[in-house]
């Protein structure tokens, strides 16, 4: 796709173009589900999604912008660390929000390991 559209710089990795359309379709598909959630769960789920997608998708533009002229130097490595940290933070927020939502929906949660 990069060669076909002659992309570079922030769009060096052209997967972000179809990913943007996929994210819009996904957001539209889950809109009613999101609206049906309790306000606290809704806010936390959206926050988790924004952090995760901001890491996976949003930082990709900065990484691409940097790697095109400078290559894979230490700054590139730091940008990738930020990207991965945002993804793991978003995932952790979602798990915590989901457990809180389940606790509110079904009561006490208990995990037993034998």
C-alpha angles and dihedrals in degrees: 000000000000092000094041093054095032092235128173142149112037090003094049090121099050095197088092091073098062089035090060091055091046091052091052092050091047092049091050092047093053097040096101092044090052092049091052093057121098111264096253094049090044092054094046094046091050091047091050091048092048093050093046096044090041088058099040098038110012099052090047089079092056092045091049092046090053100042095052096067102020106031124212101332128146092280088057088053092051091049089053090050090053089048094051093044091054091050093050092044091051091049092048091049090050093050091049091047092047092050090049091049091050091049090053093046102044105015128238118016120213130183117196121191116193 
